[in-house]
Amino acid sequence: MPKMGDAMTEGKVIRWYKKAGDPVKKGEPVLEIETDKVNLDLEAEQDGTLSEIAADAGTMVEVGGVLASILGAREKAPDTKKVSSVAPAASPAKSEKQSGTSEKNAGEAAGAPQAGASSPVPSRRAIDQKDSIKHSTGEYGEVMEMKAPRIDRTAPNVSGSASAKSDGGRQRSSPLARRIAREMGVSLEQVNGSGPGGRIIASDIKNFKPAAPAPQQRTMAASLPPLQKLETREIPLTAMRRTIAKRLAESTGPIPHFYLTADYDVTNLLQLREQLNEIEGIKTSVNDFIVRAAALALRHHPNVNASWGEDAITLHGEIHIGIAVSTPEGLITPVVRNADSKTVAEIASEVRTLAEKAKNRKLMPNEYQGSTFTISNLGAWGIEEFTAIINPPNVAILAIGAASAQAVVIDRQVVVRDRMKVTMSCDHRVVDGALGAEYLRTLRSYLEQPLRLLF
């Protein structure tokens, strides 16, 4: 079991693509695991035969624990003990000790191989790395062209001819096409492939134009969600939900929160967004402007772009904005790195890609770790105002409400303006009331004079 994050101590086996006795090839996905943030495919590190499986589907396995063994020619199976279906969580020291024992006794065990064989890595990350190198240096060009097309195990089935799908009914696509699709926020199920056998290639993604949504008839009232059948049942805790509970307890207990609320006039911001989308032909959200504004405001107040430590307060030299994204299993915060140096359009594109990966549990650790400031926006749900819990080790988080037209008094005249409430939760150990108020005042300048965001 590989370690996919600093806080990861165990992972869950979701399913095996192979069974004991099946031949495997190097780079071929063997099983899927679930961590506290993402689901990943683990690849075989060499050609051989899958020996006895030590961890069945549904089993929690400690980091460094044995999942199975891959045997070479004329090699005998190691003495691998079956992992309990409810493995207890272990401390890092214990995991390291057990990992070393596994490496000594389990031969070429998947998740804890001998020296000379690296630990399994997620197939998607490996593909991303090869795509990147091929694009920049061509180093992997010949190897990737000679290999049979890889199966994207995470892509949903799409409609089309049978020749356009690989074994198992999955859409065939090149690694480069999948990378470009993720960057552009394009779903492969919407694209028709023009490559051999209907395979999706890079040019298909670049030339893809989404169909215009069908006009919807305006209704007088919002429809209600469907009625659900009520029944008493228990829902097992997922790794993500356990992590959320742990981090919330770490935040609301030790961190002394206080809250500051400001009411901004975003009339000019909404007009600028509409014009930018029309002139540039891009799609941006109000939140994309807020991300850039929050990042630029942090450059004026570096003490807010900080972390608390027992011996010192760390002021960060870079600004990485975490954005809370709701998924079926809970909340996760993908990170826009160096957000202060990116345009609104660049932020919009990156946020869409990260949000799509978050909802499909395909984020890599570097895509959801390392934020220095966090934004949570519930405006799309019609929430006018709320308070958010700080995401440690950050010392502040912005809670964004919905923008709505309101009657206000300007120069003793009643006019209609678009207003939006923002609440900042602050860690009082680092951010005092005056500092938090100064930050919100600077943020007001950027949001109420949004042309500042374009320069």
C-alpha positions in Angstrom: 0.0 0.0 0.0 1.7 3.2 -1.1 1.7 6.5 0.9 -0.3 9.1 -1.2 -0.1 12.0 1.3 1.5 13.2 4.5 -1.5 12.3 6.6 -2.3 9.0 5.0 -1.9 5.9 7.3 -4.0 3.4 5.5 -6.0 2.7 2.3 -8.9 0.6 1.3 -9.0 -2.0 -1.5 -11.9 -1.2 -3.7 -11.6 -3.9 -6.3 -9.1 -6.2 -8.1 -8.8 -6.2 -11.9 -6.9 -9.5 -11.7 -7.3 -12.7 -9.7 -4.6 -15.0 -8.3 -2.9 -16.9 -11.1 -3.5 -14.3 -13.8 -0.5 -13.1 -15.8 0.2 -9.3 -15.5 2.4 -7.0 -17.5 4.5 -4.0 -16.3 2.4 -0.9 -16.2 -1.0 -2.8 -16.3 -3.5 -1.7 -13.6 -4.0 -4.5 -11.1 -6.3 -3.1 -8.4 -8.1 0.1 -7.3 -7.6 1.6 -3.9 -9.4 4.4 -1.9 -7.5 6.9 0.1 -9.0 9.7 2.3 -9.1 12.0 -0.8 -9.0 10.0 -4.0 -9.4 6.7 -5.7 -6.3 5.3 -7.6 -5.3 2.5 -9.8 -2.1 0.7 -8.8 0.0 -0.7 -11.6 2.2 -3.8 -11.8 5.9 -2.9 -11.6 7.0 -5.9 -13.6 5.9 -8.8 -15.8 4.9 -11.9 -14.0 2.0 -13.9 -12.4 -0.2 -12.5 -9.7 0.3 -14.8 -6.6 -2.1 -15.1 -3.7 -4.0 -11.9 -2.9 -3.4 -10.8 0.7 -6.1 -8.1 0.9 -9.6 -8.7 -0.5 -11.9 -6.0 -1.8 -13.2 -3.9 1.1 -10.1 -4.4 3.3 -8.3 -1.5 5.0 -4.5 -1.9 4.6 -1.9 0.1 6.5 0.6 2.1 4.4 3.4 -0.3 3.5 1.2 -3.4 4.1 1.2 -6.2 1.5 -1.6 -6.3 -1.0 -0.4 -9.2 -3.2 2.7 -10.7 -4.7 3.9 -10.8 -8.4 6.0 -13.8 -9.1 8.7 -14.0 -11.8 9.5 -17.1 -13.9 10.2 -20.2 -11.7 9.7 -18.1 -8.6 7.8 -19.6 -5.6 5.1 -17.7 -3.8 6.2 -16.0 -0.5 4.5 -16.8 2.8 1.9 -14.0 2.7 -0.6 -13.7 5.5 -4.2 -12.7 4.8 -5.0 -9.1 5.8 -7.9 -8.8 8.2 -11.0 -7.1 6.7 -10.9 -4.5 9.4 -7.3 -3.6 9.8 -6.7 -1.1 12.7 -5.1 2.2 12.0 -1.3 2.3 12.8 1.1 5.0 13.8 3.7 6.0 11.2 6.4 4.3 13.1 4.5 1.1 13.2 3.7 1.3 9.5 7.4 1.8 8.7 8.4 -1.1 10.8 5.8 -3.4 9.2 6.7 -2.1 5.8 10.3 -3.1 6.3 9.2 -6.6 7.5 7.0 -7.0 4.4 9.8 -6.0 2.1 12.0 -8.7 3.7 9.5 -11.5 3.7 7.1 -10.9 0.8 9.6 -10.9 -2.1 8.2 -8.8 -4.9 4.9 -7.9 -3.1 2.7 -5.2 -4.6 2.7 -2.2 -2.2 6.0 -3.4 -0.5 8.5 -4.6 -3.1 12.1 -5.6 -2.6 15.0 -3.2 -3.2 15.3 -2.5 -6.9 11.6 -2.4 -7.5 9.7 0.8 -6.8 6.3 0.9 -5.0 3.2 0.9 -7.2 2.1 4.3 -8.4 -1.3 5.4 -9.7 -1.7 4.8 -13.4 -3.2 8.2 -13.9 -0.3 10.0 -12.4 2.2 7.8 -14.4 0.3 8.7 -17.6 0.3 12.4 -16.8 4.0 12.3 -16.2 4.7 10.5 -19.5 2.3 12.8 -21.4 4.2 15.8 -20.0 7.6 14.5 -20.9 6.5 13.4 -24.4 5.0 16.8 -25.0 8.1 18.7 -23.9 11.1 16.4 -24.9 9.7 13.5 -26.9 11.6 11.1 -24.6 8.7 8.7 -24.3 7.4 9.1 -27.8 8.6 5.9 -29.4 7.7 3.8 -26.3 4.2 5.1 -26.1 3.5 4.8 -29.8 4.6 1.1 -29.7 2.4 0.2 -26.7 -1.2 -0.9 -27.2 -3.7 1.8 -26.3 -4.1 2.1 -22.5 -7.6 1.7 -21.0 -8.9 4.7 -19.1 -10.5 2.8 -16.2 -12.0 6.1 -14.8 -13.8 7.3 -18.0 -17.5 6.6 -18.1 -19.0 4.5 -20.9 -20.1 6.6 -23.9 -22.5 6.0 -26.7 -21.2 5.2 -30.1 -20.1 2.2 -32.3 -18.7 -0.9 -30.7 -15.4 -0.3 -32.5 -14.9 2.9 -30.6 -14.7 1.0 -27.3 -12.0 -1.2 -25.8 -12.5 -4.4 -23.9 -15.0 -3.9 -21.1 -17.0 -1.3 -23.0 -14.7 1.6 -22.1 -14.0 4.5 -24.5 -10.6 4.3 -26.1 -8.5 7.5 -26.0 -4.8 8.4 -26.2 -3.0 9.5 -23.0 -2.3 12.9 -24.5 -6.0 13.3 -25.4 -7.0 12.5 -21.8 -4.5 15.1 -20.4 -5.8 17.8 -22.8 -9.4 16.9 -21.9 -8.7 17.3 -18.2 -7.0 20.7 -18.8 -9.8 22.0 -21.0 -12.6 20.5 -18.7 -14.0 18.4 -21.6 -15.7 15.1 -20.8 -14.6 12.3 -23.0 -18.1 10.9 -23.2 -19.1 13.9 -25.3 -16.4 13.5 -27.9 -16.5 11.3 -31.0 -13.1 9.8 -31.8 -11.5 10.1 -35.3 -8.5 7.8 -34.6 -8.2 4.1 -35.6 -11.2 2.2 -34.5 -12.9 5.4 -33.2 -10.1 6.2 -30.7 -10.1 9.7 -29.3 -7.0 11.6 -30.2 -5.6 15.0 -29.2 -7.1 16.9 -32.2 -10.6 15.6 -31.3 -10.4 17.3 -28.0 -8.9 20.6 -29.4 -11.6 20.8 -32.0 -14.5 19.8 -29.7 -17.3 22.3 -29.4 -20.0 21.6 -26.8 -23.5 21.6 -28.0 -25.6 24.6 -26.9 -27.9 23.7 -24.0 -31.6 23.4 -24.9 -33.6 26.4 -23.8 -35.5 25.7 -20.7 -39.0 27.0 -20.0 -39.0 29.5 -17.2 -40.9 28.3 -14.1 -42.7 30.4 -11.6 -41.2 28.4 -8.6 -38.2 26.2 -8.0 -39.0 22.5 -8.2 -38.7 20.4 -5.1 -36.2 17.5 -4.9 -37.8 14.1 -5.2 -39.2 12.4 -2.1 -36.9 9.8 -0.6 -37.9 6.5 1.1 -37.2 6.7 4.8 -35.6 3.7 6.4 -33.3 3.1 9.4 -29.9 2.0 8.3 -26.2 2.5 9.0 -23.8 4.0 6.4 -20.2 2.8 6.9 -17.7 5.7 7.2 -15.6 6.3 4.2 -11.9 7.3 4.5 -12.8 10.8 3.3 -15.6 11.3 5.9 -13.3 10.1 8.7 -10.7 12.6 7.6 -13.3 15.4 7.5 -14.5 14.6 11.0 -10.9 14.5 12.3 -9.9 17.8 10.8 -13.0 19.6 11.9 -12.4 18.5 15.4 -8.8 19.7 15.1 -10.1 23.1 13.9 -13.0 24.0 16.1 -11.4 22.9 19.3 -7.8 24.3 19.4 -8.4 27.2 17.0 -10.0 30.3 18.6 -12.3 31.5 15.8 -13.8 35.0 15.4 -15.8 36.3 12.5 -16.0 39.5 10.4 -18.8 40.2 7.9 -18.7 42.8 5.1 -21.4 43.7 2.6 -19.9 44.5 -0.9 -21.4 46.3 -3.9 -20.7 43.9 -6.8 -22.7 45.6 -9.5 -19.6 46.5 -11.5 -18.1 43.1 -11.0 -21.2 41.3 -12.4 -21.2 43.7 -15.4 -17.5 43.1 -16.1 -17.9 39.4 -15.9 -20.7 39.4 -18.4 -18.7 41.6 -20.8 -15.6 39.5 -20.4 -17.4 36.3 -21.1 -19.0 37.8 -24.2 -15.9 39.6 -25.7 -13.4 36.9 -24.9 -15.8 34.0 -25.5 -14.8 32.3 -22.2 -16.8 31.1 -19.2 -16.0 32.6 -15.9 -17.9 32.6 -12.6 -18.1 35.2 -9.9 -16.0 32.9 -7.7 -13.1 33.1 -10.2 -13.0 36.8 -9.7 -13.2 36.4 -6.0 -10.2 33.9 -6.0 -8.0 36.4 -7.8 -9.2 39.3 -5.6 -8.5 37.3 -2.4 -5.1 36.4 -3.7 -4.1 39.9 -4.6 -5.4 41.2 -1.3 -3.1 38.7 0.5 -0.1 40.4 -1.1 -1.1 43.6 0.8 -1.5 41.6 4.1 1.0 38.8 4.2 0.2 38.1 7.9 -3.1 36.6 6.7 -1.3 34.3 4.3 0.2 32.4 7.3 0.2 29.3 9.4 0.3 28.8 13.2 3.1 26.7 14.8 3.9 25.9 18.4 7.2 27.8 18.2 6.7 30.3 15.4 4.2 31.8 12.9 5.1 31.0 9.3 4.4 33.7 6.7 4.3 32.0 3.3 6.2 33.3 0.3 3.6 32.0 -2.2 -0.2 32.3 -2.3 -2.1 29.1 -2.8 -5.9 29.4 -2.7 -7.9 26.3 -1.6 -11.5 26.2 -3.0 -14.1 24.1 -1.1 -15.8 21.7 -3.5 -18.7 19.5 -2.6 -18.6 15.8 -3.6 -21.0 13.0 -2.9 -18.7 11.7 -0.1 -17.9 15.1 1.5 -16.0 18.3 1.1 -12.5 18.6 -0.4 -10.4 21.7 -1.2 -8.5 21.6 -4.5 -5.7 24.2 -4.6 -5.1 27.0 -7.2 -1.3 27.5 -6.8 0.2 31.0 -7.2 -3.3 32.4 -7.7 -2.0 36.0 -7.5 0.0 35.5 -10.7 -2.8 34.0 -12.8 -5.5 35.8 -14.8 -9.2 35.4 -14.1 -9.5 33.2 -17.3 -6.6 31.0 -16.2 -8.2 30.6 -12.7 -11.6 29.7 -14.3 -10.1 27.0 -16.5 -8.0 25.5 -13.6 -10.9 25.6 -11.2 -13.2 23.7 -13.6 -10.6 21.0 -14.2 -9.8 20.6 -10.5 -13.5 20.5 -9.5 -14.2 17.8 -12.1 -11.3 15.7 -10.9 -12.4 16.3 -7.3 -15.9 15.0 -8.0 -14.5 11.9 -9.7 -11.9 11.4 -6.8 -9.0 11.7 -9.2 -7.1 14.5 -7.5 -3.4 14.0 -6.9 -2.0 14.9 -3.4 -0.3 18.0 -4.8 -3.6 19.2 -6.1 -5.4 19.3 -2.7 -2.6 19.9 -0.2 -0.6 23.0 0.6 -3.2 25.8 0.6 -2.3 29.0 2.4 -5.9 30.5 2.3 -9.3 29.0 1.7 -12.6 30.2 0.1 -16.0 28.5 0.5 -18.8 29.8 -1.7 -22.5 28.8 -1.1 -24.0 31.6 -3.3 -25.1 29.1 -5.9 -27.3 27.5 -3.3 -29.0 30.8 -2.5 -27.3 31.2 0.9 -27.0 34.9 1.7 -24.6 34.6 4.7 -22.8 31.9 6.7 -19.7 31.2 8.7 -17.0 28.6 7.7 -14.6 26.6 9.8 -10.9 27.3 9.3 -9.0 24.7 7.3 -5.8 24.1 9.2 -3.0 25.0 8.9 -4.6 28.2 7.3 -5.4 31.0 9.7 -8.4 32.4 7.8 -11.2 31.3 5.4 -13.7 33.4 3.4 -17.4 32.4 3.3 -19.1 33.9 0.2 -22.8 34.4 0.0 -25.1 35.0 -2.9 -25.2 38.2 -4.9 -28.7 39.7 -5.1 -30.3 42.9 -6.2 -31.2 45.2 -3.3 -32.6 48.7 -2.8 -29.9 50.9 -1.3 -29.5 54.6 -0.6 -26.8 56.4 -2.6 -26.6 60.2 -2.4 -30.0 60.2 -0.6 -31.6 58.4 -3.5 -33.0 54.9 -3.5 -31.3 52.8 -6.2 -31.1 49.1 -7.0 -27.6 47.6 -6.7 -26.2 44.0 -6.5 -24.9 43.3 -3.1 -22.9 40.3 -1.7 -22.0 39.4 1.9 -18.6 38.0 2.8 -17.7 36.5 6.2 -14.1 36.0 7.2 -13.3 33.4 9.9 -10.0 34.3 11.6 -7.6 32.4 13.9 -7.2 34.9 16.7 -3.8 33.5 17.6 -2.5 35.0 14.4 -5.1 37.4 12.9 -6.3 40.2 15.2 -9.6 42.0 14.5 -7.9 45.1 13.0 -5.8 43.0 10.7 -8.8 41.1 9.5 -10.8 44.3 9.0 -7.9 45.8 6.9 -7.8 42.7 4.7 -11.6 42.9 4.1 -11.2 46.6 3.2 -8.5 45.8 0.7 -10.7 43.0 -0.7 -13.5 45.5 -1.1 -11.4 47.7 -3.3 -10.7 44.8 -5.7 -14.3 43.6 -5.8 -16.0 47.0 -6.1 -13.4 48.3 -8.6 -13.0 45.1 -10.6 -10.9 46.6 -13.3 -8.0 46.2 -10.8 -8.3 42.5 -11.4 -7.5 42.7 -15.1 -4.1 44.4 -14.7 
